[in-house]
């Protein structure tokens, strides 16, 4: 068993990510007890399948993982986001959620650490994860899942405060 833990985003507007990797399944939690989502990703023969969040308030993860990259759909076929990442050595680059409305992914693995940024300078979030022996491609996908969970929560909060004001 290996632990993956760290933070996506800042101290005030960020989510912790804590999960365990057993060689086939990454199980854990994004965010806190009340303000977060469970993460469950299963990897087999280059395929990843799983769920972030619960039955109603969550999203599926389905696609391919390899040491060269990540091609995964988060959400459904109609409403969802694509993740396209390329892994070259210790560097992970790519896009999350499309070419126009999407976010850049720029991460670097340094030993047991995965650090970098998802999104731009203003709208983006920092990534600081201790990943141990977790494969780089899976750790990068978990970081994007945490980013999406945080982004979804912030959008939901903004919509509810706008409608109540």
Buried (B, 14 or more C-beta within 10 A) or exposed (E): EBBBBBBBBEEEEBBBBBBBBEEEBBBBBBBEEEEBBBBBBBBEEEEBBBBBBEEEEBBBBBBEBEEEBBBBBBBEEEEBBBBBBBBEEEEBBBBBBEEEEBBBBBBBBEEEBBBBBBBEEEEBBBBBBBBBEBBBBBBBBBBBBBBBBBBBBEEEEEEEEEEEE
